[in-house]
Amino acid sequence: MTSIEQEFLQKIDKHKGIIFKISKMYMDNKDDREDLFQEITYQVWKAYSGFRGDSQFSTWLYRIALNTAIVFLKSEKKRSFIENEDFTDYKIIQDEYDLEKEEKMAVMYNAINQLNPIDKAFIFYYLEDFSGKEIAEQMGISEGNVRVKMNRAKNKLKDILHAK
């Protein structure tokens, strides 16, 4: 194994939580999540030689992961991704098992899964505390447009959560 391969694997291992979260947000069933996780990892590897280090690896990874998730959803081989509410295999990575927190996370992921792919991306960036400027750079839109779209996405999510 080359040093580049080892470096890549270390970075992926360190940031696999990002890939897991995006896979969870965009796919509701376990097999589809695993497929998306693999597809994101593959796309990141394909693009890795172009990573110049102008930004943090995690920021670069977010962009590729979100773009891959959106394309993955649009592919003809994908089934409807909002029909199954299978959260039984979801595990919160923490020191203690917290059933209440897990149930809240399941409700949140279920609500997020009802959003369109672009709104999911905005909610993901919001939950990860990205600044408006960072989101604008990642999404290729103005900061003003980010604020508008972010508010709309948050309002849609609130409506879904309050409808329950």
VMD Tcl script that draws the C-alpha trace (Angstrom):
set ca {
  {0.00 0.00 0.00}
  {1.36 3.41 -0.94}
  {1.69 6.29 1.47}
  {-1.07 8.16 -0.44}
  {-3.43 5.22 0.04}
  {-2.55 5.03 3.74}
  {-3.05 8.79 4.16}
  {-6.42 8.57 2.40}
  {-7.60 5.66 4.55}
  {-6.57 7.49 7.73}
  {-8.51 10.60 6.68}
  {-11.57 8.56 5.72}
  {-11.43 6.70 9.02}
  {-11.15 9.98 10.94}
  {-14.07 11.56 9.06}
  {-16.32 8.55 8.44}
  {-18.94 10.12 10.70}
  {-19.55 12.75 8.03}
  {-20.18 10.07 5.43}
  {-22.39 8.14 7.84}
  {-24.51 11.22 8.63}
  {-25.01 12.12 4.99}
  {-25.85 8.52 4.12}
  {-28.35 8.48 6.96}
  {-29.93 11.76 5.87}
  {-30.35 10.72 2.25}
  {-31.19 7.02 2.54}
  {-33.69 5.49 4.89}
  {-32.95 1.81 4.48}
  {-29.78 0.09 5.62}
  {-28.75 -1.40 2.26}
  {-29.16 1.94 0.48}
  {-27.18 3.71 3.23}
  {-24.36 1.21 2.85}
  {-24.41 1.62 -0.95}
  {-24.31 5.40 -0.61}
  {-21.52 5.21 1.98}
  {-19.47 3.13 -0.47}
  {-20.29 5.42 -3.39}
  {-19.22 8.51 -1.43}
  {-15.98 6.83 -0.39}
  {-15.32 5.82 -3.99}
  {-16.02 9.35 -5.30}
  {-13.78 10.87 -2.64}
  {-10.98 8.47 -3.60}
  {-11.40 9.34 -7.30}
  {-11.15 13.06 -6.47}
  {-8.43 12.72 -3.81}
  {-5.56 13.45 -6.17}
  {-7.16 16.86 -6.79}
  {-7.35 17.75 -3.09}
  {-4.95 20.66 -2.76}
  {-5.43 21.42 0.91}
  {-6.85 24.91 0.25}
  {-9.60 24.00 2.71}
  {-9.85 21.44 5.48}
  {-10.28 17.86 4.35}
  {-13.63 17.67 6.15}
  {-14.98 20.70 4.24}
  {-13.86 19.20 0.95}
  {-15.35 15.85 1.95}
  {-18.73 17.45 2.79}
  {-19.00 18.92 -0.67}
  {-18.22 15.68 -2.47}
  {-20.42 13.66 -0.14}
  {-23.45 15.93 -0.56}
  {-23.05 16.12 -4.33}
  {-22.68 12.35 -4.51}
  {-25.78 11.84 -2.35}
  {-27.86 14.11 -4.59}
  {-26.67 12.36 -7.77}
  {-27.17 8.98 -6.11}
  {-30.80 9.86 -5.38}
  {-31.40 10.81 -8.99}
  {-29.95 7.61 -10.40}
  {-32.45 5.25 -12.01}
  {-31.49 2.35 -9.78}
  {-32.74 4.09 -6.63}
  {-36.12 3.30 -5.10}
  {-38.27 5.69 -3.17}
  {-36.29 6.74 -0.11}
  {-39.09 8.01 2.14}
  {-41.22 4.88 2.51}
  {-39.39 2.85 5.14}
  {-38.98 3.99 8.73}
  {-36.36 1.41 9.67}
  {-34.28 2.94 12.42}
  {-33.70 -0.24 14.37}
  {-30.11 -0.50 13.22}
  {-29.21 3.11 14.06}
  {-26.67 3.34 16.83}
  {-25.63 6.54 18.51}
  {-21.90 6.60 19.00}
  {-21.42 7.60 22.63}
  {-20.18 6.22 25.91}
  {-23.59 5.38 27.33}
  {-26.66 4.02 25.60}
  {-29.35 6.72 25.64}
  {-32.75 5.44 24.46}
  {-34.47 8.83 24.70}
  {-31.77 10.51 22.63}
  {-31.88 7.69 20.07}
  {-35.66 8.05 19.74}
  {-35.35 11.82 19.26}
  {-32.68 11.28 16.61}
  {-34.91 8.75 14.82}
  {-37.76 11.29 14.74}
  {-35.38 13.96 13.46}
  {-33.95 11.73 10.72}
  {-37.45 10.68 9.70}
  {-38.45 14.33 9.36}
  {-35.27 15.19 7.45}
  {-35.93 12.29 5.07}
  {-39.16 14.00 4.07}
  {-37.29 17.05 2.76}
  {-36.08 17.36 -0.81}
  {-32.35 16.70 -1.41}
  {-31.35 20.38 -1.50}
  {-33.20 21.20 1.73}
  {-31.52 18.18 3.34}
  {-28.14 19.62 2.39}
  {-28.99 22.97 3.99}
  {-30.21 21.26 7.18}
  {-27.05 19.17 7.28}
  {-24.86 22.25 6.99}
  {-26.94 23.95 9.69}
  {-26.60 20.98 12.05}
  {-22.85 20.92 11.45}
  {-22.56 24.66 12.31}
  {-21.26 25.79 8.92}
  {-21.25 29.57 8.48}
  {-23.31 31.25 5.78}
  {-20.12 31.99 3.89}
  {-18.97 28.36 4.03}
  {-22.36 27.13 2.87}
  {-22.39 29.65 0.02}
  {-18.97 28.41 -1.12}
  {-20.01 24.77 -0.87}
  {-23.33 25.25 -2.67}
  {-22.09 27.78 -5.21}
  {-24.67 30.44 -4.31}
  {-24.65 33.85 -2.63}
  {-24.76 34.25 1.15}
  {-28.10 36.06 0.81}
  {-29.50 33.12 -1.10}
  {-28.16 30.79 1.60}
  {-30.06 32.71 4.29}
  {-33.32 32.53 2.32}
  {-32.97 28.85 1.45}
  {-31.80 27.96 4.97}
  {-34.83 29.64 6.54}
  {-37.16 27.87 4.13}
  {-35.56 24.50 4.84}
  {-35.71 25.04 8.62}
  {-39.36 26.11 8.39}
  {-40.24 23.02 6.34}
  {-38.50 20.83 8.90}
  {-40.32 22.56 11.77}
  {-43.64 22.05 9.98}
  {-42.91 18.35 9.54}
  {-41.89 17.96 13.17}
  {-44.92 19.85 14.48}
  {-47.29 17.83 12.30}
  {-46.36 14.69 14.24}
}
mol new
graphics top color blue
foreach p $ca { graphics top sphere $p radius 0.5 }
foreach p [lrange $ca 0 end-1] q [lrange $ca 1 end] { graphics top cylinder $p $q radius 0.2 }
display resetview
